[in-house]
């Protein structure tokens, strides 16, 4: 079988970004409420929430994996609901309560129930995906405080982990539910 060659002719030279005229991007003044604290920021209109959290606020617990909203590593809670921070502009988060993995600890600084369950059940290995799992599971347990293992699997289906086989993460979901119930009884 013969190999076919295709020659492409360009009528114009390829675009070179360094030759484009630089126009400064307009900065927006926004206030983000993150983990109960308000932060006044000046950000470009296209600044992603994940970048504002990590680079402007120094909250590096939120990780960016795929940058397409597929892996779930960048998941934060927006008004208590899981949201992919790599798909959300920081300016659109204004007026909403943002909770990152740093905000999941108890007020005294000890681990929250989902975090504690991950420790007890060995729900993490490299830890890159863990913040997204923790925020996703925290929101899920608000809706379903007593999940079965199958329901736990469905709850984490939107988060990817390259290291584990997910079994310990599923166990962590069920253990976190137990810890939450125990905490409510005290």
VEXDREN-317461 format. One record per residue (C-alpha): residue number from 1; residue in one letter; chain; x, y, z. Coordinates in Angstrom, 3 decimals, m for minus. Example, Ala and Ser with C-alpha at 12.3 -4.5 7.8 and 13.67 -1.06 7.14 Angstrom:
<recs>
1,a,A,12.300,m4.500,7.800
2,s,A,13.670,m1.060,7.140
</recs>
This chain:
<recs>
1,x,A,0.000,0.000,0.000
2,x,A,1.494,3.343,m1.044
3,x,A,1.859,6.178,1.408
4,x,A,0.050,9.297,0.343
5,x,A,1.652,12.682,0.968
6,x,A,m0.252,15.894,1.273
7,x,A,1.449,19.245,0.871
8,x,A,m0.184,22.176,2.594
9,x,A,0.438,25.652,1.272
10,x,A,m0.146,28.600,3.509
11,x,A,m1.334,31.784,1.867
12,x,A,m0.479,33.761,5.006
13,x,A,2.351,33.205,7.449
14,x,A,1.432,31.364,10.653
15,x,A,0.167,33.516,13.521
16,x,A,2.908,34.500,15.917
17,x,A,1.474,35.640,19.274
18,x,A,4.634,37.592,20.110
19,x,A,3.976,39.855,17.112
20,x,A,0.385,40.630,18.107
21,x,A,m0.215,44.060,19.604
22,x,A,m0.515,43.776,23.363
23,x,A,m3.643,45.249,24.812
24,x,A,m3.874,45.030,28.568
25,x,A,m6.804,42.967,29.678
26,x,A,m9.343,44.863,31.735
27,x,A,m9.226,43.986,35.416
28,x,A,m12.410,43.387,37.349
29,x,A,m12.778,44.214,41.009
30,x,A,m14.500,41.281,42.666
31,x,A,m15.119,39.996,46.152
32,x,A,m14.930,36.261,46.703
33,x,A,m16.216,34.657,49.879
34,x,A,m13.991,31.610,50.360
35,x,A,m14.152,29.351,53.411
36,x,A,m16.092,32.024,55.280
37,x,A,m13.677,34.881,54.558
38,x,A,m14.226,37.685,52.052
39,x,A,m11.354,38.525,49.707
40,x,A,m11.225,41.629,47.497
41,x,A,m9.406,40.901,44.245
42,x,A,m8.588,42.524,40.931
43,x,A,m8.615,39.835,38.275
44,x,A,m8.763,39.636,34.497
45,x,A,m12.258,38.797,33.263
46,x,A,m11.040,35.434,31.992
47,x,A,m9.396,34.383,35.276
48,x,A,m10.646,30.947,36.232
49,x,A,m11.820,30.315,39.764
50,x,A,m9.187,27.579,40.130
51,x,A,m6.442,30.062,39.238
52,x,A,m7.833,32.760,41.538
53,x,A,m7.926,30.290,44.422
54,x,A,m4.437,28.951,43.821
55,x,A,m2.521,31.991,42.584
56,x,A,m4.352,35.007,43.982
57,x,A,m5.451,33.586,47.340
58,x,A,m2.692,31.001,47.888
59,x,A,m5.192,28.189,48.503
60,x,A,m3.247,25.487,46.708
61,x,A,m5.310,22.548,47.962
62,x,A,m7.553,22.794,44.912
63,x,A,m5.692,20.965,42.157
64,x,A,m5.988,21.391,38.407
65,x,A,m5.704,18.166,36.448
66,x,A,m7.299,18.116,33.033
67,x,A,m8.407,21.773,32.739
68,x,A,m11.557,20.522,30.973
69,x,A,m13.818,19.666,33.914
70,x,A,m13.463,15.929,33.347
71,x,A,m11.200,14.690,36.150
72,x,A,m12.806,16.377,39.160
73,x,A,m9.513,17.321,40.843
74,x,A,m10.502,21.013,40.860
75,x,A,m13.897,20.460,42.490
76,x,A,m14.903,23.036,45.081
77,x,A,m18.260,23.701,46.690
78,x,A,m20.231,26.673,45.397
79,x,A,m23.115,27.335,47.758
80,x,A,m22.665,23.768,48.977
81,x,A,m22.801,22.159,45.538
82,x,A,m19.800,20.556,43.800
83,x,A,m18.495,22.689,40.931
84,x,A,m15.492,22.373,38.648
85,x,A,m13.415,25.448,39.399
86,x,A,m11.446,25.045,36.159
87,x,A,m14.642,25.741,34.195
88,x,A,m15.859,28.723,36.193
89,x,A,m14.690,32.295,35.858
90,x,A,m13.722,33.845,39.175
91,x,A,m16.018,36.806,38.501
92,x,A,m19.044,34.505,38.265
93,x,A,m18.290,33.171,41.742
94,x,A,m18.853,36.608,43.252
95,x,A,m21.858,36.569,45.556
96,x,A,m21.536,32.844,46.235
97,x,A,m20.016,30.928,49.144
98,x,A,m16.972,28.979,47.959
99,x,A,m15.639,26.104,50.057
100,x,A,m12.287,24.585,49.176
101,x,A,m10.618,21.552,50.703
102,x,A,m8.952,23.922,53.180
103,x,A,m12.422,24.803,54.468
104,x,A,m13.441,21.217,55.260
105,x,A,m11.546,20.994,58.548
106,x,A,m13.394,21.546,61.800
107,x,A,m13.214,25.026,63.372
108,x,A,m10.575,23.778,65.831
109,x,A,m8.366,22.693,62.914
110,x,A,m8.894,18.951,63.320
111,x,A,m9.907,16.833,60.373
112,x,A,m13.526,16.874,59.287
113,x,A,m15.380,13.544,59.013
114,x,A,m14.679,13.010,55.306
115,x,A,m10.996,13.807,55.758
116,x,A,m10.796,11.515,58.800
117,x,A,m12.494,8.703,56.881
118,x,A,m9.930,9.000,54.070
119,x,A,m7.139,8.630,56.627
120,x,A,m8.756,5.663,58.379
121,x,A,m9.685,3.830,55.161
122,x,A,m6.517,4.672,53.202
123,x,A,m8.615,6.454,50.583
124,x,A,m5.667,8.236,49.031
125,x,A,m2.297,7.404,47.581
126,x,A,m0.547,10.230,45.746
127,x,A,m3.184,12.712,46.953
128,x,A,m3.561,14.721,43.749
129,x,A,m7.236,13.844,43.254
130,x,A,m8.084,13.848,46.966
131,x,A,m9.288,17.475,47.339
132,x,A,m11.855,16.947,44.585
133,x,A,m13.066,13.723,46.163
134,x,A,m13.303,15.333,49.610
135,x,A,m15.433,18.246,48.427
136,x,A,m17.622,16.025,46.239
137,x,A,m18.235,13.559,49.069
138,x,A,m18.903,16.334,51.592
139,x,A,m21.703,17.696,49.411
140,x,A,m23.029,14.228,48.625
141,x,A,m23.351,13.268,52.288
142,x,A,m25.494,16.358,52.859
143,x,A,m27.980,14.878,50.362
144,x,A,m27.583,11.221,51.313
145,x,A,m26.281,10.782,54.868
146,x,A,m26.461,6.962,54.786
147,x,A,m25.289,5.713,51.370
148,x,A,m24.888,2.113,50.312
149,x,A,m21.607,1.096,48.669
150,x,A,m23.301,1.232,45.264
151,x,A,m24.618,4.740,45.958
152,x,A,m21.141,5.762,47.114
153,x,A,m19.687,4.487,43.813
154,x,A,m22.225,6.539,41.873
155,x,A,m21.476,9.619,43.986
156,x,A,m17.774,9.578,43.097
157,x,A,m18.219,8.565,39.452
158,x,A,m17.316,12.067,38.250
159,x,A,m13.920,12.065,39.956
160,x,A,m10.922,10.251,38.526
161,x,A,m8.100,8.607,40.468
162,x,A,m5.127,7.092,38.668
163,x,A,m3.595,5.420,41.732
164,x,A,m6.325,3.546,43.577
165,x,A,m8.879,0.999,42.508
166,x,A,m11.574,3.192,44.124
167,x,A,m12.467,0.502,46.710
168,x,A,m10.867,2.417,49.574
169,x,A,m12.494,5.629,48.398
170,x,A,m15.904,3.921,48.442
171,x,A,m15.128,2.643,51.945
172,x,A,m14.162,6.184,52.895
173,x,A,m17.557,7.502,51.767
174,x,A,m19.378,4.964,53.937
175,x,A,m17.038,5.569,56.884
176,x,A,m17.485,9.340,56.573
177,x,A,m21.245,8.821,56.770
178,x,A,m20.738,6.832,59.988
179,x,A,m18.475,9.508,61.468
180,x,A,m20.998,12.227,60.622
181,x,A,m23.795,10.279,62.312
182,x,A,m21.606,9.658,65.372
183,x,A,m20.815,13.384,65.533
184,x,A,m24.502,14.285,65.390
185,x,A,m25.241,11.977,68.332
186,x,A,m22.644,13.653,70.561
</recs>
